């Protein structure tokens, strides 16, 4: 995806972990549903590695800062897409309307960039992940 000549938008809709999460990071913008989680490792894997006890996954999740709010604050994701109370499944139409607004807004901004600027933007974003930049 780093070589695409078009805008790349990734949306975390549920739970993004491991290699799949890293693959999503090669994007011009990363959007995330309000109640989704996103990390390079599952909380169970983190707990197993750190404490040799996957039963401590809840504790690990708190340390990992994998919620939409945490990741927006760290600069990992660019925007949180609001979900209906209780999650997207409670009112799919409302979620689709929120998605439509977010996609339109981001594509409008990115469509003004040249193919080379889009590629450079993706690579800059990927290199800055986790740095708080």
C-alpha positions in Angstrom: 0.0 0.0 0.0 3.0 2.3 0.4 3.3 2.7 -3.4 -0.4 3.3 -4.2 -1.0 6.5 -6.2 -4.4 7.1 -4.5 -5.4 8.1 -1.0 -5.5 5.2 1.5 -7.9 5.3 4.4 -8.0 2.6 6.9 -10.9 2.1 9.4 -10.6 0.0 12.5 -14.0 -1.4 13.1 -13.7 -3.9 15.9 -10.4 -5.4 17.1 -7.2 -4.9 15.1 -4.2 -6.8 16.5 -0.8 -8.2 15.4 0.4 -8.1 11.8 -3.0 -7.0 10.5 -2.8 -3.9 12.7 0.6 -3.1 11.4 -0.6 -3.5 7.8 -3.4 -1.0 8.4 -0.7 1.5 9.6 0.5 2.1 6.0 -2.3 4.6 5.3 -2.7 8.3 4.8 -5.4 8.4 7.5 -6.3 5.8 10.2 -9.9 6.2 11.4 -11.3 4.2 14.3 -14.8 3.4 15.5 -15.4 4.7 19.0 -15.6 1.3 20.7 -12.9 -0.5 18.6 -9.4 -1.5 19.9 -6.2 -1.4 17.9 -2.7 -2.7 18.9 0.3 -4.7 17.6 -0.4 -7.4 20.1 -3.5 -8.8 21.8 -3.9 -8.2 25.5 -3.8 -12.0 26.0 -0.5 -12.2 24.2 0.9 -9.2 26.1 -0.1 -10.8 29.4 1.4 -14.1 28.4 4.7 -12.5 27.4 5.0 -10.1 30.3 3.5 -12.1 33.2 3.3 -15.6 31.7 -0.4 -15.4 32.5 -3.0 -14.8 29.8 -5.7 -14.5 32.5 -4.3 -11.0 33.2 -5.5 -9.8 29.8 -7.7 -7.1 31.4 -4.8 -5.6 33.3 -2.7 -5.8 30.1 -5.4 -4.0 28.1 -5.3 -1.1 30.5 -1.5 -0.7 30.2 -1.5 -1.1 26.4 -3.6 2.1 25.7 -5.5 0.5 22.8 -8.8 2.4 22.9 -9.8 4.9 20.3 -9.4 7.8 22.8 -5.9 6.6 23.8 -4.8 6.2 20.2 -6.1 9.6 19.1 -4.2 11.2 22.0 -1.0 9.4 21.0 -1.4 10.4 17.4 -1.7 6.8 16.2 -5.2 7.3 14.8 -6.4 10.5 13.1 -10.0 10.5 13.9 -12.6 8.7 16.0 -15.9 7.8 14.3 -18.8 8.0 16.8 -20.9 4.9 17.3 -24.5 4.7 18.6 -24.8 3.9 22.3 -24.2 0.2 22.7 -22.1 -0.1 19.5 -22.5 0.0 15.8 -24.8 -3.0 15.7 -27.5 -1.0 17.6 -28.1 1.4 14.8 -26.1 0.5 11.6 -27.8 3.4 9.6 -26.4 5.9 12.1 -23.0 4.4 11.9 -23.0 4.4 8.1 -23.9 8.1 8.1 -21.0 8.8 10.5 -18.7 6.8 8.2 -19.9 8.6 5.1 -19.1 12.0 6.7 -15.6 10.9 7.9 -14.7 9.3 4.5 -15.9 12.3 2.5 -14.1 14.8 4.7 -10.8 12.9 4.6 -11.0 12.1 0.9 -11.7 15.7 0.2 -8.5 16.8 1.9 -6.3 14.0 0.4 -7.6 14.3 -3.1 -5.8 17.7 -3.4 -2.4 15.9 -3.0 -0.4 14.6 -5.9 0.5 10.9 -6.2 4.0 11.6 -4.9 2.7 13.7 -2.0 0.3 10.9 -1.0 3.1 8.3 -0.9 5.3 10.7 1.1 2.4 11.4 3.5 1.9 7.7 4.1 5.5 7.0 4.7 5.9 10.0 7.1 2.8 8.8 9.0 4.1 5.2 9.3 7.6 6.4 10.4 6.1 8.6 13.1 3.8 5.9 14.6 4.4 5.6 18.3 6.6 8.7 18.5 3.8 11.1 19.6 4.7 13.4 16.6 
